[in-house]
């Protein structure tokens, strides 16, 4: 469980860096945040379903 928490903290740091990059480089904010949100949701969903799902079956 501790490993899982560390991975989510790393993902949160990466998300904060992406948001900072959007503001620093003055990218279009609405479309950028929608894309980041969709990618984040898909990534977490796939990670939870396949990575941890296979670990628990052993």
C-alpha positions in Angstrom: 0.0 0.0 0.0 2.9 2.4 0.7 4.3 1.8 -2.8 0.9 2.7 -4.2 0.8 5.9 -2.2 4.2 6.9 -3.5 3.2 6.3 -7.0 0.1 8.6 -6.6 2.3 11.3 -5.0 4.7 11.1 -8.0 1.7 11.4 -10.4 0.5 14.4 -8.5 3.9 16.1 -8.7 3.9 15.4 -12.5 0.4 16.9 -12.8 1.5 20.0 -11.0 4.5 20.3 -13.3 2.2 20.0 -16.3 -0.1 22.7 -15.0 2.9 25.0 -14.3 4.1 24.4 -17.9 0.7 25.4 -19.2 0.9 28.7 -17.4 4.6 29.4 -17.9 4.5 28.9 -21.7 1.0 30.5 -21.9 -0.6 27.6 -23.7 -4.3 27.6 -24.4 -5.7 26.8 -21.0 -9.1 25.3 -21.6 -8.1 22.7 -24.1 -4.8 22.0 -22.3 -6.6 21.2 -19.0 -9.2 19.1 -20.8 -6.5 17.0 -22.4 -4.5 16.7 -19.2 -7.7 15.6 -17.4 -8.7 13.0 -20.0 -5.1 11.6 -20.1 -5.0 11.5 -16.3 -8.3 9.7 -16.0 -7.4 7.1 -18.6 -4.0 6.6 -17.0 -5.4 6.0 -13.5 -8.2 3.7 -14.8 -5.8 1.5 -16.8 -3.3 1.5 -14.0 -5.9 0.4 -11.4 -7.6 -2.2 -13.6 -4.6 -3.9 -15.2 -1.5 -3.3 -13.0 -3.0 -3.8 -9.5 -5.6 -6.2 -10.8 -2.9 -8.6 -11.9 -1.0 -8.2 -8.7 -4.0 -9.1 -6.5 -4.7 -12.3 -8.5 -1.4 -14.0 -7.6 
